Amino acid sequence: VQLQASGGGLVQAGGSLSLSCAVSGTEVKFNHMSWHRQAPGNQRELVAEISPDPEARTTYTDDVKGRFTISRDNGKNTVYLLMGNLKPEDTAVYYCRVRRPWSGSLYWGQGTQLTVSS
């Protein structure tokens, strides 16, 4: 299983950005797909998760509720994180992850940097 995250960059506070995570070796619709972030000096934290089809339930950490949206395109086998009203405290390296629903096996992407300037 391989994950390729992209879309990070530098954005001003209040702006929007979308991250993409292209997955190969497994189908995103059958897995728990999530985005995590890690700021310097901090532990990696869960940002958003979407459960396998058909439920596709989404959950978010309180910090991003109402600002971020996780989604997936099964045809492209890609997961997205649409981020709005960005704040400087959102600055971090963002990682996507696959979690197998039965084995619990985890697979991580390489991370993409988001920097939000004030």
ROVOKE-956146 format. One record per residue: residue number from 1; residue in three letters; y, z, x of N, C-alpha, C in turn. Coordinates in Angstrom, 3 decimals, decimal comma, always signed. Example, Ala and Ser with C-alpha at 12.3 -4.5 7.8 and 13.67 -1.06 7.14 Angstrom:
BEGIN
{pos: 1 | code: ALA | n.yy: -5,690 | n.zz: +7,800 | n.xx: +13,190 | ca.yy: -4,500 | ca.zz: +7,800 | ca.xx: +12,300 | c.yy: -3,300 | c.zz: +7,800 | c.xx: +13,200} $
{pos: 2 | code: SER | n.yy: -2,250 | n.zz: +7,080 | n.xx: +12,850 | ca.yy: -1,060 | ca.zz: +7,140 | ca.xx: +13,670 | c.yy: +0,030 | c.zz: +7,870 | c.xx: +12,900} $
END
This chain:
BEGIN
{pos: 1 | code: VAL | n.yy: -1,183 | n.zz: +0,000 | n.xx: +0,863 | ca.yy: +0,000 | ca.zz: +0,000 | ca.xx: +0,000 | c.yy: +1,233 | c.zz: +0,000 | c.xx: +0,900} $
{pos: 2 | code: GLN | n.yy: +2,174 | n.zz: -0,886 | n.xx: +0,588 | ca.yy: +3,422 | ca.zz: -0,943 | ca.xx: +1,348 | c.yy: +4,600 | c.zz: -0,967 | c.xx: +0,397} $
{pos: 3 | code: LEU | n.yy: +5,668 | n.zz: -0,283 | n.xx: +0,786 | ca.yy: +6,883 | ca.zz: -0,234 | ca.xx: -0,009 | c.yy: +8,049 | c.zz: -0,648 | c.xx: +0,881} $
{pos: 4 | code: GLN | n.yy: +8,916 | n.zz: -1,479 | n.xx: +0,363 | ca.yy: +10,071 | ca.zz: -1,955 | ca.xx: +1,099 | c.yy: +11,318 | c.zz: -1,650 | c.xx: +0,286} $
{pos: 5 | code: ALA | n.yy: +12,056 | n.zz: -0,636 | n.xx: +0,730 | ca.yy: +13,287 | ca.zz: -0,250 | ca.xx: +0,032 | c.yy: +14,468 | c.zz: -1,027 | c.xx: +0,595} $
{pos: 6 | code: SER | n.yy: +15,402 | n.zz: -1,341 | n.xx: -0,280 | ca.yy: +16,599 | ca.zz: -2,056 | ca.xx: +0,145 | c.yy: +17,743 | c.zz: -1,755 | c.xx: -0,805} $
{pos: 7 | code: GLY | n.yy: +18,941 | n.zz: -2,150 | n.xx: -0,415 | ca.yy: +20,095 | ca.zz: -2,034 | ca.xx: -1,290 | c.yy: +21,090 | c.zz: -0,966 | c.xx: -0,912} $
{pos: 8 | code: GLY | n.yy: +20,776 | n.zz: -0,148 | n.xx: +0,073 | ca.yy: +21,715 | ca.zz: +0,871 | ca.xx: +0,477 | c.yy: +22,963 | c.zz: +0,284 | c.xx: +1,102} $
{pos: 9 | code: GLY | n.yy: +23,940 | n.zz: +1,146 | n.xx: +1,301 | ca.yy: +25,178 | ca.zz: +0,694 | ca.xx: +1,926 | c.yy: +26,271 | c.zz: +1,718 | c.xx: +1,807} $
{pos: 10 | code: LEU | n.yy: +27,493 | n.zz: +1,267 | n.xx: +2,015 | ca.yy: +28,673 | ca.zz: +2,122 | ca.xx: +1,932 | c.yy: +29,415 | c.zz: +1,795 | c.xx: +0,646} $
{pos: 11 | code: VAL | n.yy: +29,713 | n.zz: +2,822 | n.xx: -0,130 | ca.yy: +30,404 | ca.zz: +2,630 | ca.xx: -1,394 | c.yy: +31,418 | c.zz: +3,752 | c.xx: -1,577} $
{pos: 12 | code: GLN | n.yy: +32,491 | n.zz: +3,473 | n.xx: -2,275 | ca.yy: +33,497 | ca.zz: +4,503 | ca.xx: -2,539 | c.yy: +33,060 | c.zz: +5,403 | c.xx: -3,689} $
{pos: 13 | code: ALA | n.yy: +33,547 | n.zz: +6,602 | n.xx: -3,670 | ca.yy: +33,257 | ca.zz: +7,539 | ca.xx: -4,757 | c.yy: +33,674 | c.zz: +6,921 | c.xx: -6,092} $
{pos: 14 | code: GLY | n.yy: +32,812 | n.zz: +7,114 | n.xx: -7,079 | ca.yy: +33,052 | ca.zz: +6,518 | ca.xx: -8,381 | c.yy: +32,418 | c.zz: +5,154 | c.xx: -8,565} $
{pos: 15 | code: GLY | n.yy: +31,947 | n.zz: +4,584 | n.xx: -7,485 | ca.yy: +31,354 | ca.zz: +3,257 | ca.xx: -7,531 | c.yy: +29,891 | c.zz: +3,289 | c.xx: -7,938} $
{pos: 16 | code: SER | n.yy: +29,289 | n.zz: +2,093 | n.xx: -7,948 | ca.yy: +27,901 | ca.zz: +1,928 | ca.xx: -8,358 | c.yy: +27,128 | c.zz: +1,139 | c.xx: -7,319} $
{pos: 17 | code: LEU | n.yy: +25,849 | n.zz: +1,357 | n.xx: -7,315 | ca.yy: +24,972 | ca.zz: +0,633 | ca.xx: -6,395 | c.yy: +23,566 | c.zz: +0,672 | c.xx: -6,959} $
{pos: 18 | code: SER | n.yy: +22,791 | n.zz: -0,365 | n.xx: -6,646 | ca.yy: +21,410 | ca.zz: -0,414 | ca.xx: -7,106 | c.yy: +20,475 | c.zz: -0,525 | c.xx: -5,916} $
{pos: 19 | code: LEU | n.yy: +19,458 | n.zz: +0,305 | n.xx: -5,898 | ca.yy: +18,422 | ca.zz: +0,245 | ca.xx: -4,870 | c.yy: +17,192 | c.zz: -0,439 | c.xx: -5,440} $
{pos: 20 | code: SER | n.yy: +16,481 | n.zz: -1,140 | n.xx: -4,570 | ca.yy: +15,241 | ca.zz: -1,811 | ca.xx: -4,965 | c.yy: +14,103 | c.zz: -1,344 | c.xx: -4,073} $
{pos: 21 | code: CYS | n.yy: +12,922 | n.zz: -1,330 | n.xx: -4,634 | ca.yy: +11,730 | ca.zz: -0,975 | ca.xx: -3,866 | c.yy: +10,622 | c.zz: -1,954 | c.xx: -4,249} $
{pos: 22 | code: ALA | n.yy: +10,362 | n.zz: -2,894 | n.xx: -3,369 | ca.yy: +9,310 | ca.zz: -3,879 | ca.xx: -3,588 | c.yy: +7,985 | c.zz: -3,316 | c.xx: -3,086} $
{pos: 23 | code: VAL | n.yy: +6,969 | n.zz: -3,392 | n.xx: -3,930 | ca.yy: +5,687 | ca.zz: -2,757 | ca.xx: -3,627 | c.yy: +4,596 | c.zz: -3,814 | c.xx: -3,507} $
{pos: 24 | code: SER | n.yy: +3,719 | n.zz: -3,654 | n.xx: -2,557 | ca.yy: +2,543 | ca.zz: -4,515 | ca.xx: -2,427 | c.yy: +1,317 | c.zz: -3,639 | c.xx: -2,220} $
{pos: 25 | code: GLY | n.yy: +0,172 | n.zz: -4,138 | n.xx: -2,641 | ca.yy: -1,073 | ca.zz: -3,402 | ca.xx: -2,470 | c.yy: -1,480 | c.zz: -2,564 | c.xx: -3,661} $
{pos: 26 | code: THR | n.yy: -0,598 | n.zz: -2,412 | n.xx: -4,616 | ca.yy: -0,905 | ca.zz: -1,721 | ca.xx: -5,863 | c.yy: +0,122 | c.zz: -2,171 | c.xx: -6,886} $
{pos: 27 | code: GLU | n.yy: -0,176 | n.zz: -1,965 | n.xx: -8,149 | ca.yy: +0,759 | ca.zz: -2,362 | ca.xx: -9,194 | c.yy: +1,589 | c.zz: -1,160 | c.xx: -9,640} $
{pos: 28 | code: VAL | n.yy: +2,894 | n.zz: -1,349 | n.xx: -9,678 | ca.yy: +3,785 | ca.zz: -0,235 | ca.xx: -9,987 | c.yy: +3,510 | c.zz: +0,332 | c.xx: -11,372} $
{pos: 29 | code: LYS | n.yy: +3,053 | n.zz: -0,500 | n.xx: -12,296 | ca.yy: +2,880 | ca.zz: -0,037 | ca.xx: -13,671 | c.yy: +1,728 | c.zz: +0,965 | c.xx: -13,796} $
{pos: 30 | code: PHE | n.yy: +0,857 | n.zz: +1,033 | n.xx: -12,812 | ca.yy: -0,284 | ca.zz: +1,938 | ca.xx: -12,870 | c.yy: -0,040 | c.zz: +3,249 | c.xx: -12,124} $
{pos: 31 | code: ASN | n.yy: +1,127 | n.zz: +3,396 | n.xx: -11,531 | ca.yy: +1,401 | ca.zz: +4,545 | ca.xx: -10,670 | c.yy: +2,641 | c.zz: +5,318 | c.xx: -11,102} $
{pos: 32 | code: HIS | n.yy: +2,743 | n.zz: +6,551 | n.xx: -10,630 | ca.yy: +3,990 | ca.zz: +7,299 | ca.xx: -10,734 | c.yy: +4,888 | c.zz: +6,778 | c.xx: -9,618} $
{pos: 33 | code: MET | n.yy: +6,017 | n.zz: +6,237 | n.xx: -10,005 | ca.yy: +6,962 | ca.zz: +5,701 | ca.xx: -9,038 | c.yy: +8,190 | c.zz: +6,598 | c.xx: -9,003} $
{pos: 34 | code: SER | n.yy: +8,679 | n.zz: +6,880 | n.xx: -7,819 | ca.yy: +9,809 | ca.zz: +7,798 | ca.xx: -7,722 | c.yy: +10,731 | c.zz: +7,441 | c.xx: -6,570} $
{pos: 35 | code: TRP | n.yy: +11,944 | n.zz: +7,944 | n.xx: -6,699 | ca.yy: +12,947 | ca.zz: +7,876 | ca.xx: -5,642 | c.yy: +13,240 | c.zz: +9,293 | c.xx: -5,184} $
{pos: 36 | code: HIS | n.yy: +13,381 | n.zz: +9,437 | n.xx: -3,895 | ca.yy: +13,707 | ca.zz: +10,710 | ca.xx: -3,274 | c.yy: +14,860 | c.zz: +10,478 | c.xx: -2,307} $
{pos: 37 | code: ARG | n.yy: +15,518 | n.zz: +11,549 | n.xx: -1,923 | ca.yy: +16,589 | ca.zz: +11,406 | ca.xx: -0,943 | c.yy: +16,584 | c.zz: +12,585 | c.xx: +0,011} $
{pos: 38 | code: GLN | n.yy: +17,116 | n.zz: +12,320 | n.xx: +1,186 | ca.yy: +17,203 | ca.zz: +13,357 | ca.xx: +2,201 | c.yy: +18,528 | c.zz: +13,227 | c.xx: +2,929} $
{pos: 39 | code: ALA | n.yy: +19,351 | n.zz: +14,254 | n.xx: +2,776 | ca.yy: +20,621 | ca.zz: +14,310 | ca.xx: +3,487 | c.yy: +20,413 | c.zz: +15,046 | c.xx: +4,806} $
{pos: 40 | code: PRO | n.yy: +21,275 | n.zz: +14,812 | n.xx: +5,786 | ca.yy: +21,116 | ca.zz: +15,488 | ca.xx: +7,082 | c.yy: +21,067 | c.zz: +16,996 | c.xx: +6,921} $
{pos: 41 | code: GLY | n.yy: +20,052 | n.zz: +17,611 | n.xx: +7,525 | ca.yy: +19,910 | ca.zz: +19,056 | ca.xx: +7,471 | c.yy: +19,260 | c.zz: +19,579 | c.xx: +6,204} $
{pos: 42 | code: ASN | n.yy: +18,948 | n.zz: +18,670 | n.xx: +5,292 | ca.yy: +18,345 | ca.zz: +19,091 | ca.xx: +4,020 | c.yy: +16,909 | c.zz: +18,597 | c.xx: +3,910} $
{pos: 43 | code: GLN | n.yy: +16,176 | n.zz: +19,232 | n.xx: +3,022 | ca.yy: +14,830 | ca.zz: +18,760 | ca.xx: +2,730 | c.yy: +14,890 | c.zz: +17,538 | c.xx: +1,822} $
{pos: 44 | code: ARG | n.yy: +13,852 | n.zz: +16,751 | n.xx: +1,884 | ca.yy: +13,764 | ca.zz: +15,616 | ca.xx: +0,986 | c.yy: +13,577 | c.zz: +16,135 | c.xx: -0,432} $
{pos: 45 | code: GLU | n.yy: +14,311 | n.zz: +15,542 | n.xx: -1,378 | ca.yy: +14,239 | ca.zz: +15,997 | ca.xx: -2,755 | c.yy: +13,968 | c.zz: +14,832 | c.xx: -3,696} $
{pos: 46 | code: LEU | n.yy: +13,305 | n.zz: +15,160 | n.xx: -4,800 | ca.yy: +13,047 | ca.zz: +14,169 | ca.xx: -5,826 | c.yy: +14,330 | c.zz: +13,873 | c.xx: -6,592} $
{pos: 47 | code: VAL | n.yy: +14,614 | n.zz: +12,592 | n.xx: -6,792 | ca.yy: +15,795 | ca.zz: +12,176 | ca.xx: -7,539 | c.yy: +15,408 | c.zz: +11,716 | c.xx: -8,937} $
{pos: 48 | code: ALA | n.yy: +14,419 | n.zz: +10,839 | n.xx: -9,017 | ca.yy: +14,021 | ca.zz: +10,272 | ca.xx: -10,301 | c.yy: +12,583 | c.zz: +9,782 | c.xx: -10,208} $
{pos: 49 | code: GLU | n.yy: +11,912 | n.zz: +9,820 | n.xx: -11,349 | ca.yy: +10,519 | ca.zz: +9,388 | ca.xx: -11,394 | c.yy: +10,248 | c.zz: +8,687 | c.xx: -12,717} $
{pos: 50 | code: ILE | n.yy: +9,342 | n.zz: +7,713 | n.xx: -12,666 | ca.yy: +8,900 | ca.zz: +7,035 | ca.xx: -13,878 | c.yy: +7,383 | c.zz: +7,055 | c.xx: -13,870} $
{pos: 51 | code: SER | n.yy: +6,800 | n.zz: +7,435 | n.xx: -15,002 | ca.yy: +5,353 | ca.zz: +7,578 | ca.xx: -15,086 | c.yy: +4,723 | c.zz: +6,224 | c.xx: -15,387} $
{pos: 52 | code: PRO | n.yy: +3,385 | n.zz: +6,137 | n.xx: -15,243 | ca.yy: +2,720 | ca.zz: +4,857 | ca.xx: -15,479 | c.yy: +2,865 | c.zz: +4,362 | c.xx: -16,920} $
{pos: 53 | code: ASP | n.yy: +2,678 | n.zz: +3,069 | n.xx: -17,090 | ca.yy: +2,614 | ca.zz: +2,496 | ca.xx: -18,428 | c.yy: +1,404 | c.zz: +3,050 | c.xx: -19,175} $
{pos: 54 | code: PRO | n.yy: +1,383 | n.zz: +3,127 | n.xx: -20,469 | ca.yy: +2,450 | ca.zz: +2,671 | ca.xx: -21,351 | c.yy: +3,547 | c.zz: +3,721 | c.xx: -21,595} $
{pos: 55 | code: GLU | n.yy: +3,355 | n.zz: +4,931 | n.xx: -21,115 | ca.yy: +4,309 | ca.zz: +5,986 | ca.xx: -21,419 | c.yy: +5,659 | c.zz: +5,725 | c.xx: -20,754} $
{pos: 56 | code: ALA | n.yy: +5,635 | n.zz: +5,415 | n.xx: -19,455 | ca.yy: +6,852 | ca.zz: +5,133 | ca.xx: -18,698 | c.yy: +7,932 | c.zz: +6,183 | c.xx: -18,932} $
{pos: 57 | code: ARG | n.yy: +7,539 | n.zz: +7,429 | n.xx: -18,883 | ca.yy: +8,503 | ca.zz: +8,519 | ca.xx: -19,060 | c.yy: +9,321 | c.zz: +8,680 | c.xx: -17,781} $
{pos: 58 | code: THR | n.yy: +10,624 | n.zz: +8,861 | n.xx: -17,978 | ca.yy: +11,516 | ca.zz: +9,036 | ca.xx: -16,824 | c.yy: +12,010 | c.zz: +10,470 | c.xx: -16,746} $
{pos: 59 | code: THR | n.yy: +12,112 | n.zz: +10,975 | n.xx: -15,538 | ca.yy: +12,668 | ca.zz: +12,297 | ca.xx: -15,302 | c.yy: +13,659 | c.zz: +12,217 | c.xx: -14,154} $
{pos: 60 | code: TYR | n.yy: +14,653 | n.zz: +13,101 | n.xx: -14,182 | ca.yy: +15,722 | ca.zz: +13,086 | ca.xx: -13,192 | c.yy: +16,050 | c.zz: +14,502 | c.xx: -12,761} $
{pos: 61 | code: THR | n.yy: +16,469 | n.zz: +14,631 | n.xx: -11,513 | ca.yy: +17,013 | ca.zz: +15,899 | ca.xx: -11,091 | c.yy: +18,354 | c.zz: +16,104 | c.xx: -11,779} $
{pos: 62 | code: ASP | n.yy: +18,718 | n.zz: +17,341 | n.xx: -12,008 | ca.yy: +19,926 | ca.zz: +17,633 | ca.xx: -12,790 | c.yy: +21,164 | c.zz: +16,991 | c.xx: -12,189} $
{pos: 63 | code: ASP | n.yy: +21,231 | n.zz: +16,894 | n.xx: -10,868 | ca.yy: +22,418 | ca.zz: +16,374 | ca.xx: -10,197 | c.yy: +22,742 | c.zz: +14,941 | c.xx: -10,574} $
{pos: 64 | code: VAL | n.yy: +21,727 | n.zz: +14,180 | n.xx: -10,993 | ca.yy: +21,956 | ca.zz: +12,757 | ca.xx: -11,216 | c.yy: +21,800 | c.zz: +12,354 | c.xx: -12,680} $
{pos: 65 | code: LYS | n.yy: +21,458 | n.zz: +13,273 | n.xx: -13,531 | ca.yy: +21,276 | ca.zz: +12,946 | ca.xx: -14,950 | c.yy: +22,560 | c.zz: +12,351 | c.xx: -15,514} $
{pos: 66 | code: GLY | n.yy: +22,396 | n.zz: +11,266 | n.xx: -16,231 | ca.yy: +23,543 | ca.zz: +10,590 | ca.xx: -16,816 | c.yy: +24,239 | c.zz: +9,633 | c.xx: -15,870} $
{pos: 67 | code: ARG | n.yy: +23,888 | n.zz: +9,673 | n.xx: -14,582 | ca.yy: +24,524 | ca.zz: +8,779 | ca.xx: -13,597 | c.yy: +23,528 | c.zz: +7,778 | c.xx: -13,003} $
{pos: 68 | code: PHE | n.yy: +22,285 | n.zz: +8,181 | n.xx: -12,861 | ca.yy: +21,264 | ca.zz: +7,319 | ca.xx: -12,249 | c.yy: +20,244 | c.zz: +6,905 | c.xx: -13,300} $
{pos: 69 | code: THR | n.yy: +19,683 | n.zz: +5,723 | n.xx: -13,107 | ca.yy: +18,636 | ca.zz: +5,226 | ca.xx: -13,990 | c.yy: +17,524 | c.zz: +4,609 | c.xx: -13,151} $
{pos: 70 | code: ILE | n.yy: +16,306 | n.zz: +5,064 | n.xx: -13,359 | ca.yy: +15,154 | ca.zz: +4,471 | ca.xx: -12,686 | c.yy: +14,485 | c.zz: +3,502 | c.xx: -13,656} $
{pos: 71 | code: SER | n.yy: +14,050 | n.zz: +2,375 | n.xx: -13,120 | ca.yy: +13,369 | ca.zz: +1,384 | ca.xx: -13,948 | c.yy: +12,412 | c.zz: +0,596 | c.xx: -13,068} $
{pos: 72 | code: ARG | n.yy: +11,584 | n.zz: -0,203 | n.xx: -13,709 | ca.yy: +10,696 | ca.zz: -1,060 | ca.xx: -12,917 | c.yy: +10,512 | c.zz: -2,395 | c.xx: -13,617} $
{pos: 73 | code: ASP | n.yy: +10,273 | n.zz: -3,396 | n.xx: -12,810 | ca.yy: +9,971 | ca.zz: -4,746 | ca.xx: -13,273 | c.yy: +8,531 | c.zz: -5,021 | c.xx: -12,872} $
{pos: 74 | code: ASN | n.yy: +7,628 | n.zz: -4,963 | n.xx: -13,836 | ca.yy: +6,207 | ca.zz: -5,131 | ca.xx: -13,515 | c.yy: +5,908 | c.zz: -6,529 | c.xx: -12,984} $
{pos: 75 | code: GLY | n.yy: +6,627 | n.zz: -7,514 | n.xx: -13,473 | ca.yy: +6,410 | ca.zz: -8,877 | ca.xx: -13,001 | c.yy: +6,753 | c.zz: -9,048 | c.xx: -11,536} $
{pos: 76 | code: LYS | n.yy: +7,794 | n.zz: -8,355 | n.xx: -11,092 | ca.yy: +8,209 | ca.zz: -8,417 | ca.xx: -9,689 | c.yy: +7,583 | c.zz: -7,299 | c.xx: -8,863} $
{pos: 77 | code: ASN | n.yy: +6,855 | n.zz: -6,416 | n.xx: -9,534 | ca.yy: +6,242 | ca.zz: -5,263 | ca.xx: -8,873 | c.yy: +7,272 | c.zz: -4,485 | c.xx: -8,054} $
{pos: 78 | code: THR | n.yy: +8,383 | n.zz: -4,234 | n.xx: -8,686 | ca.yy: +9,531 | ca.zz: -3,619 | ca.xx: -8,009 | c.yy: +10,097 | c.zz: -2,488 | c.xx: -8,862} $
{pos: 79 | code: VAL | n.yy: +10,540 | n.zz: -1,453 | n.xx: -8,202 | ca.yy: +11,176 | ca.zz: -0,317 | ca.xx: -8,856 | c.yy: +12,639 | c.zz: -0,287 | c.xx: -8,431} $
{pos: 80 | code: TYR | n.yy: +13,496 | n.zz: +0,101 | n.xx: -9,356 | ca.yy: +14,936 | ca.zz: +0,107 | ca.xx: -9,100 | c.yy: +15,515 | c.zz: +1,492 | c.xx: -9,350} $
{pos: 81 | code: LEU | n.yy: +16,616 | n.zz: +1,758 | n.xx: -8,687 | ca.yy: +17,403 | ca.zz: +2,948 | ca.xx: -8,973 | c.yy: +18,849 | c.zz: +2,495 | c.xx: -9,094} $
{pos: 82 | code: LEU | n.yy: +19,336 | n.zz: +2,489 | n.xx: -10,322 | ca.yy: +20,725 | ca.zz: +2,132 | ca.xx: -10,571 | c.yy: +21,550 | c.zz: +3,406 | c.xx: -10,530} $
{pos: 83 | code: MET | n.yy: +22,529 | n.zz: +3,425 | n.xx: -9,651 | ca.yy: +23,318 | ca.zz: +4,629 | ca.xx: -9,428 | c.yy: +24,765 | c.zz: +4,358 | c.xx: -9,797} $
{pos: 84 | code: GLY | n.yy: +25,326 | n.zz: +5,215 | n.xx: -10,633 | ca.yy: +26,705 | ca.zz: +5,061 | ca.xx: -11,042 | c.yy: +27,495 | c.zz: +6,329 | c.xx: -10,810} $
{pos: 85 | code: ASN | n.yy: +28,825 | n.zz: +6,194 | n.xx: -10,885 | ca.yy: +29,726 | ca.zz: +7,336 | ca.xx: -10,671 | c.yy: +29,312 | c.zz: +8,112 | c.xx: -9,416} $
{pos: 86 | code: LEU | n.yy: +29,139 | n.zz: +7,392 | n.xx: -8,350 | ca.yy: +28,631 | ca.zz: +7,998 | ca.xx: -7,119 | c.yy: +29,600 | c.zz: +9,013 | c.xx: -6,542} $
{pos: 87 | code: LYS | n.yy: +29,026 | n.zz: +10,035 | n.xx: -5,937 | ca.yy: +29,794 | ca.zz: +11,122 | ca.xx: -5,344 | c.yy: +29,454 | c.zz: +11,236 | c.xx: -3,859} $
{pos: 88 | code: PRO | n.yy: +30,357 | n.zz: +11,779 | n.xx: -3,060 | ca.yy: +30,047 | ca.zz: +11,939 | ca.xx: -1,628 | c.yy: +28,758 | c.zz: +12,719 | c.xx: -1,395} $
{pos: 89 | code: GLU | n.yy: +28,450 | n.zz: +13,656 | n.xx: -2,281 | ca.yy: +27,227 | ca.zz: +14,444 | ca.xx: -2,106 | c.yy: +25,955 | c.zz: +13,660 | c.xx: -2,397} $
{pos: 90 | code: ASP | n.yy: +26,092 | n.zz: +12,426 | n.xx: -2,881 | ca.yy: +24,929 | ca.zz: +11,554 | ca.xx: -3,040 | c.yy: +24,542 | c.zz: +10,884 | c.xx: -1,721} $
{pos: 91 | code: THR | n.yy: +25,368 | n.zz: +11,037 | n.xx: -0,720 | ca.yy: +25,081 | ca.zz: +10,439 | ca.xx: +0,583 | c.yy: +23,765 | c.zz: +10,974 | c.xx: +1,136} $
{pos: 92 | code: ALA | n.yy: +22,866 | n.zz: +10,061 | n.xx: +1,467 | ca.yy: +21,537 | ca.zz: +10,442 | ca.xx: +1,948 | c.yy: +20,755 | c.zz: +9,173 | c.xx: +2,275} $
{pos: 93 | code: VAL | n.yy: +19,596 | n.zz: +9,380 | n.xx: +2,872 | ca.yy: +18,623 | ca.zz: +8,297 | ca.xx: +2,982 | c.yy: +17,738 | c.zz: +8,378 | c.xx: +1,751} $
{pos: 94 | code: TYR | n.yy: +17,599 | n.zz: +7,263 | n.xx: +1,075 | ca.yy: +16,826 | ca.zz: +7,206 | ca.xx: -0,153 | c.yy: +15,469 | c.zz: +6,549 | c.xx: +0,125} $
{pos: 95 | code: TYR | n.yy: +14,431 | n.zz: +7,195 | n.xx: -0,376 | ca.yy: +13,061 | ca.zz: +6,737 | ca.xx: -0,175 | c.yy: +12,390 | c.zz: +6,483 | c.xx: -1,518} $
{pos: 96 | code: CYS | n.yy: +11,594 | n.zz: +5,441 | n.xx: -1,601 | ca.yy: +10,761 | ca.zz: +5,251 | ca.xx: -2,778 | c.yy: +9,339 | c.zz: +5,683 | c.xx: -2,445} $
{pos: 97 | code: ARG | n.yy: +8,616 | n.zz: +6,031 | n.xx: -3,497 | ca.yy: +7,273 | ca.zz: +6,569 | ca.xx: -3,290 | c.yy: +6,349 | c.zz: +6,143 | c.xx: -4,403} $
{pos: 98 | code: VAL | n.yy: +5,105 | n.zz: +5,904 | n.xx: -4,041 | ca.yy: +4,014 | ca.zz: +5,693 | ca.xx: -4,984 | c.yy: +3,159 | c.zz: +6,950 | c.xx: -5,000} $
{pos: 99 | code: ARG | n.yy: +2,833 | n.zz: +7,412 | n.xx: -6,183 | ca.yy: +1,865 | ca.zz: +8,504 | ca.xx: -6,324 | c.yy: +0,776 | c.zz: +8,040 | c.xx: -7,270} $
{pos: 100 | code: ARG | n.yy: -0,446 | n.zz: +7,969 | n.xx: -6,726 | ca.yy: -1,585 | ca.zz: +7,548 | ca.xx: -7,532 | c.yy: -1,847 | c.zz: +8,590 | c.xx: -8,618} $
{pos: 101 | code: PRO | n.yy: -2,079 | n.zz: +8,164 | n.xx: -9,857 | ca.yy: -2,237 | ca.zz: +9,114 | ca.xx: -10,957 | c.yy: -3,523 | c.zz: +9,921 | c.xx: -10,882} $
{pos: 102 | code: TRP | n.yy: -4,582 | n.zz: +9,441 | n.xx: -10,274 | ca.yy: -5,849 | ca.zz: +10,155 | ca.xx: -10,243 | c.yy: -6,068 | c.zz: +10,881 | c.xx: -8,918} $
{pos: 103 | code: SER | n.yy: -5,907 | n.zz: +10,202 | n.xx: -7,811 | ca.yy: -6,163 | ca.zz: +10,826 | ca.xx: -6,513 | c.yy: -4,989 | c.zz: +11,645 | c.xx: -6,012} $
{pos: 104 | code: GLY | n.yy: -3,799 | n.zz: +11,325 | n.xx: -6,510 | ca.yy: -2,616 | ca.zz: +12,004 | ca.xx: -5,998 | c.yy: -2,150 | c.zz: +11,475 | c.xx: -4,654} $
{pos: 105 | code: SER | n.yy: -2,773 | n.zz: +10,420 | n.xx: -4,161 | ca.yy: -2,376 | ca.zz: +9,855 | ca.xx: -2,878 | c.yy: -0,925 | c.zz: +9,406 | c.xx: -2,921} $
{pos: 106 | code: LEU | n.yy: -0,234 | n.zz: +9,612 | n.xx: -1,792 | ca.yy: +1,188 | ca.zz: +9,291 | ca.xx: -1,701 | c.yy: +1,428 | c.zz: +8,194 | c.xx: -0,677} $
{pos: 107 | code: TYR | n.yy: +2,353 | n.zz: +7,296 | n.xx: -1,010 | ca.yy: +2,766 | ca.zz: +6,233 | ca.xx: -0,098 | c.yy: +4,289 | c.zz: +6,165 | c.xx: -0,136} $
{pos: 108 | code: TRP | n.yy: +4,896 | n.zz: +6,082 | n.xx: +1,042 | ca.yy: +6,358 | ca.zz: +6,114 | ca.xx: +1,153 | c.yy: +6,897 | c.zz: +4,819 | c.xx: +1,723} $
{pos: 109 | code: GLY | n.yy: +8,088 | n.zz: +4,465 | n.xx: +1,270 | ca.yy: +8,822 | ca.zz: +3,386 | ca.xx: +1,891 | c.yy: +9,584 | c.zz: +3,898 | c.xx: +3,098} $
{pos: 110 | code: GLN | n.yy: +10,289 | n.zz: +3,020 | n.xx: +3,763 | ca.yy: +10,937 | ca.zz: +3,365 | ca.xx: +5,025 | c.yy: +12,305 | c.zz: +4,002 | c.xx: +4,858} $
{pos: 111 | code: GLY | n.yy: +12,874 | n.zz: +3,993 | n.xx: +3,684 | ca.yy: +14,170 | ca.zz: +4,616 | ca.xx: +3,466 | c.yy: +15,321 | c.zz: +3,635 | c.xx: +3,602} $
{pos: 112 | code: THR | n.yy: +16,348 | n.zz: +3,852 | n.xx: +2,812 | ca.yy: +17,563 | ca.zz: +3,059 | ca.xx: +2,887 | c.yy: +18,758 | c.zz: +4,003 | c.xx: +2,769} $
{pos: 113 | code: GLN | n.yy: +19,765 | n.zz: +3,782 | n.xx: +3,614 | ca.yy: +20,891 | ca.zz: +4,718 | ca.xx: +3,711 | c.yy: +21,950 | c.zz: +4,401 | c.xx: +2,670} $
{pos: 114 | code: LEU | n.yy: +22,370 | n.zz: +5,435 | n.xx: +1,953 | ca.yy: +23,523 | ca.zz: +5,350 | ca.xx: +1,066 | c.yy: +24,594 | c.zz: +6,282 | c.xx: +1,594} $
{pos: 115 | code: THR | n.yy: +25,786 | n.zz: +5,755 | n.xx: +1,755 | ca.yy: +26,925 | ca.zz: +6,559 | ca.xx: +2,170 | c.yy: +28,031 | c.zz: +6,382 | c.xx: +1,144} $
{pos: 116 | code: VAL | n.yy: +28,481 | n.zz: +7,496 | n.xx: +0,585 | ca.yy: +29,549 | ca.zz: +7,469 | ca.xx: -0,408 | c.yy: +30,785 | c.zz: +8,099 | c.xx: +0,213} $
{pos: 117 | code: SER | n.yy: +31,851 | n.zz: +7,327 | n.xx: +0,300 | ca.yy: +33,087 | ca.zz: +7,814 | ca.xx: +0,903 | c.yy: +34,009 | c.zz: +8,368 | c.xx: -0,180} $
{pos: 118 | code: SER | n.yy: +34,756 | n.zz: +9,386 | n.xx: +0,193 | ca.yy: +35,655 | ca.zz: +10,016 | ca.xx: -0,781 | c.yy: +37,010 | c.zz: +9,350 | c.xx: -0,791} $
END
